[in-house]
Amino acid sequence: MPKTGQSLELKFALYTLAATATVVAWAFICKFINTTFSISNPVGQVIIAIAVGFVAFKIIMAVRTKTRKEKP
C-alpha cells in the first residue's frame, strides 16, 4: 500500500468535513428552491431534494474522477 503522507485520522476528518459541507449546501439549496417557488407539497419537496442531491452527487463524482486522472 503506497504512503500518501496523510494519516488515517486526517483523511477521516477531511471526508467528514466534505460530507458535512455537502449536506449543508444540499439543505440550503433545497430550502431556497422550496421557498422561492412556494412548493408546499411534501411530495414535491422530496422530488426537489432527490433531484438536487443527484445533481450534486454527479458533480462531486465528476470532480473526483478528474482529480484522480490528473494525479501522477
Backbone as a printed PyTorch tensor [residue, N CA C, xyz], in Angstrom:
tensor([[[  0.8370,  -1.1700,   0.0000],
         [  0.0000,   0.0000,   0.0000],
         [  0.8920,   1.2470,   0.0000]],

        [[  0.7220,   2.1290,  -0.9640],
         [  1.5910,   3.3040,  -1.0390],
         [  1.2710,   4.3090,   0.0590]],

        [[  2.3130,   4.9640,   0.5540],
         [  2.1160,   6.0000,   1.5700],
         [  1.7690,   7.3020,   0.8800]],

        [[  0.7110,   7.9120,   1.3360],
         [  0.2840,   9.1670,   0.7300],
         [  0.7320,  10.3670,   1.5510]],

        [[  1.3020,  10.1290,   2.7180],
         [  1.7430,  11.2310,   3.5550],
         [  0.6550,  11.7700,   4.4600]],

        [[ -0.5330,  11.2240,   4.3780],
         [ -1.6390,  11.6690,   5.2310],
         [ -2.0430,  10.5270,   6.1500]],

        [[ -2.2800,  10.8690,   7.4050],
         [ -2.7130,   9.8470,   8.3440],
         [ -4.1840,   9.5080,   8.1140]],

        [[ -4.5820,   8.3950,   8.6450],
         [ -5.9710,   7.9500,   8.5100],
         [ -6.9280,   8.9190,   9.2000]],

        [[ -6.4930,   9.4790,  10.3300],
         [ -7.3400,  10.4150,  11.0580],
         [ -7.5710,  11.6880,  10.2550]],

        [[ -6.5190,  12.1570,   9.5800],
         [ -6.6580,  13.3640,   8.7670],
         [ -7.6020,  13.1170,   7.5910]],

        [[ -7.4760,  11.9740,   6.9480],
         [ -8.3800,  11.6460,   5.8400],
         [ -9.8170,  11.5670,   6.3320]],

        [[-10.0210,  10.9300,   7.4820],
         [-11.3630,  10.8200,   8.0360],
         [-11.9400,  12.2060,   8.3380]],

        [[-11.1110,  13.0690,   8.9130],
         [-11.5670,  14.4210,   9.2400],
         [-11.9220,  15.1990,   7.9730]],

        [[-11.1190,  15.0730,   6.9400],
         [-11.3890,  15.7900,   5.6950],
         [-12.6500,  15.2720,   5.0050]],

        [[-12.8300,  13.9500,   4.9890],
         [-14.0380,  13.3820,   4.3870],
         [-15.2850,  13.7770,   5.1890]],

        [[-15.1690,  13.8100,   6.5120],
         [-16.2900,  14.2200,   7.3480],
         [-16.6430,  15.6820,   7.0980]],

        [[-15.6250,  16.5200,   6.9970],
         [-15.8530,  17.9350,   6.7070],
         [-16.5030,  18.1220,   5.3400]],

        [[-16.0240,  17.3750,   4.3390],
         [-16.6050,  17.4730,   3.0000],
         [-18.0550,  16.9950,   2.9910]],

        [[-18.3380,  15.9090,   3.7020],
         [-19.7060,  15.3960,   3.7620],
         [-20.6270,  16.3860,   4.4720]],

        [[-20.1470,  16.9920,   5.5460],
         [-20.9570,  17.9670,   6.2710],
         [-21.2540,  19.1800,   5.3960]],

        [[-20.2400,  19.6710,   4.6980],
         [-20.4330,  20.8230,   3.8120],
         [-21.4160,  20.4920,   2.6940]],

        [[-21.3330,  19.2820,   2.1640],
         [-22.2430,  18.8720,   1.0980],
         [-23.6820,  18.8160,   1.5940]],

        [[-23.8990,  18.2590,   2.7710],
         [-25.2480,  18.1580,   3.3210],
         [-25.8110,  19.5460,   3.6400]],

        [[-24.9750,  20.4250,   4.1790],
         [-25.4340,  21.7830,   4.4840],
         [-25.8120,  22.5150,   3.1980]],

        [[-24.9650,  22.4030,   2.1810],
         [-25.2650,  23.0570,   0.9060],
         [-26.5390,  22.4750,   0.2900]],

        [[-26.6820,  21.1540,   0.3680],
         [-27.8620,  20.4840,  -0.1870],
         [-29.1240,  20.9810,   0.5200]],

        [[-29.0950,  21.0540,   1.8380],
         [-30.2640,  21.5120,   2.5830],
         [-30.5860,  22.9720,   2.2620]],

        [[-29.5580,  23.8120,   2.1570],
         [-29.7820,  25.2250,   1.8380],
         [-30.3890,  25.3740,   0.4460]],

        [[-29.8570,  24.6550,  -0.5300],
         [-30.3670,  24.7560,  -1.9030],
         [-31.8140,  24.2710,  -1.9660]],

        [[-32.1120,  23.1430,  -1.3110],
         [-33.4860,  22.6220,  -1.3240],
         [-34.4490,  23.5980,  -0.6540]],

        [[-34.0550,  24.1590,   0.4850],
         [-34.9220,  25.1190,   1.1650],
         [-35.1140,  26.3670,   0.3150]],

        [[-34.0460,  26.8250,  -0.3320],
         [-34.1310,  28.0060,  -1.1890],
         [-35.0900,  27.7630,  -2.3530]],

        [[-34.9900,  26.6060,  -2.9930],
         [-35.8740,  26.2870,  -4.1170],
         [-37.3190,  26.1680,  -3.6320]],

        [[-37.5040,  25.4910,  -2.4980],
         [-38.8700,  25.3150,  -1.9700],
         [-39.5110,  26.6460,  -1.6010]],

        [[-38.7330,  27.5680,  -1.0290],
         [-39.3120,  28.8730,  -0.6580],
         [-39.4840,  29.7630,  -1.8680]],

        [[-38.5540,  29.7220,  -2.7880],
         [-38.6380,  30.5900,  -3.9600],
         [-39.8550,  30.2550,  -4.8060]],

        [[-40.0710,  28.9730,  -5.0340],
         [-41.1800,  28.5610,  -5.8900],
         [-42.4160,  28.1620,  -5.0910]],

        [[-42.4100,  28.4120,  -3.7880],
         [-43.5420,  28.1270,  -2.8900],
         [-44.0560,  26.7010,  -3.0380]],

        [[-43.1490,  25.7540,  -2.9620],
         [-43.5320,  24.3450,  -3.0440],
         [-43.9420,  23.9000,  -1.6430]],

        [[-45.2190,  23.7050,  -1.4410],
         [-45.7080,  23.3170,  -0.1200],
         [-46.0830,  21.8340,  -0.0720]],

        [[-46.1710,  21.2060,  -1.2250],
         [-46.4990,  19.7860,  -1.2850],
         [-45.2910,  18.9630,  -0.8370]],

        [[-45.4330,  18.0880,   0.1710],
         [-44.2960,  17.2930,   0.6420],
         [-43.6870,  16.4010,  -0.4480]],

        [[-44.5240,  15.9020,  -1.3500],
         [-44.0060,  15.0570,  -2.4270],
         [-43.1250,  15.8910,  -3.3610]],

        [[-43.5420,  17.1020,  -3.6360],
         [-42.7390,  17.9890,  -4.4670],
         [-41.4140,  18.3280,  -3.8070]],

        [[-41.4250,  18.5120,  -2.4800],
         [-40.1970,  18.8060,  -1.7590],
         [-39.2390,  17.6250,  -1.8010]],

        [[-39.7660,  16.4180,  -1.6840],
         [-38.9230,  15.2190,  -1.7670],
         [-38.3360,  15.0870,  -3.1600]],

        [[-39.1340,  15.3370,  -4.1820],
         [-38.6420,  15.2480,  -5.5600],
         [-37.5330,  16.2700,  -5.7900]],

        [[-37.7130,  17.4930,  -5.3160],
         [-36.6850,  18.5280,  -5.4470],
         [-35.4190,  18.1000,  -4.7110]],

        [[-35.5630,  17.5690,  -3.4910],
         [-34.4030,  17.1480,  -2.7010],
         [-33.6400,  16.0260,  -3.4040]],

        [[-34.3530,  15.0660,  -3.9700],
         [-33.6970,  13.9640,  -4.6780],
         [-33.0050,  14.4670,  -5.9340]],

        [[-33.6560,  15.3560,  -6.6630],
         [-33.0560,  15.8920,  -7.8890],
         [-31.8000,  16.7040,  -7.5870]],

        [[-31.8670,  17.5690,  -6.5810],
         [-30.6900,  18.3650,  -6.2170],
         [-29.5730,  17.4610,  -5.7070]],

        [[-29.9130,  16.4680,  -4.9040],
         [-28.9140,  15.5180,  -4.4200],
         [-28.2650,  14.7390,  -5.5410]],

        [[-29.0420,  14.3370,  -6.5260],
         [-28.4960,  13.6020,  -7.6680],
         [-27.5260,  14.4670,  -8.4690]],

        [[-27.9060,  15.7060,  -8.7130],
         [-27.0270,  16.6170,  -9.4620],
         [-25.7420,  16.8830,  -8.6740]],

        [[-25.8640,  17.1000,  -7.3650],
         [-24.6750,  17.3310,  -6.5350],
         [-23.7700,  16.1100,  -6.5310]],

        [[-24.3680,  14.9240,  -6.4500],
         [-23.5780,  13.6930,  -6.4680],
         [-22.8330,  13.5400,  -7.7930]],

        [[-23.4920,  13.8280,  -8.8960],
         [-22.8520,  13.7210, -10.2090],
         [-21.6910,  14.7130, -10.3360]],

        [[-21.8850,  15.9310,  -9.8150],
         [-20.8150,  16.9260,  -9.8760],
         [-19.6260,  16.4770,  -9.0280]],

        [[-19.8930,  15.9750,  -7.8310],
         [-18.8130,  15.5060,  -6.9590],
         [-18.0690,  14.3530,  -7.6130]],

        [[-18.7890,  13.4170,  -8.2200],
         [-18.1300,  12.2740,  -8.8660],
         [-17.3090,  12.7190, -10.0770]],

        [[-17.7890,  13.7040, -10.8250],
         [-17.0400,  14.2110, -11.9730],
         [-15.7470,  14.8840, -11.5260]],

        [[-15.8370,  15.6790, -10.4650],
         [-14.6330,  16.3390,  -9.9420],
         [-13.6650,  15.3000,  -9.4000]],

        [[-14.1860,  14.3090,  -8.7200],
         [-13.3320,  13.2550,  -8.1400],
         [-12.5970,  12.4820,  -9.2260]],

        [[-13.2890,  12.1050, -10.2840],
         [-12.6130,  11.3570, -11.3580],
         [-11.5970,  12.2350, -12.0770]],

        [[-11.9180,  13.5010, -12.2550],
         [-10.9910,  14.3970, -12.9300],
         [ -9.7240,  14.5910, -12.0940]],

        [[ -9.8640,  14.7580, -10.7850],
         [ -8.6770,  14.9430,  -9.9440],
         [ -7.8670,  13.6590,  -9.8510]],

        [[ -8.5030,  12.5310,  -9.8890],
         [ -7.7570,  11.2740,  -9.8420],
         [ -6.9780,  11.0340, -11.1340]],

        [[ -7.5210,  11.4700, -12.2600],
         [ -6.8170,  11.2980, -13.5220],
         [ -5.6100,  12.2170, -13.6320]],

        [[ -5.6850,  13.4110, -12.9860],
         [ -4.6040,  14.3770, -13.1000],
         [ -3.4300,  14.0560, -12.1830]],

        [[ -3.6450,  13.2600, -11.1470],
         [ -2.5440,  12.9100, -10.2330],
         [ -1.6010,  11.9440, -10.9300]],

        [[ -0.2960,  12.1250, -10.7240],
         [  0.6730,  11.2130, -11.3830],
         [  0.6720,   9.8300, -10.7900]]])
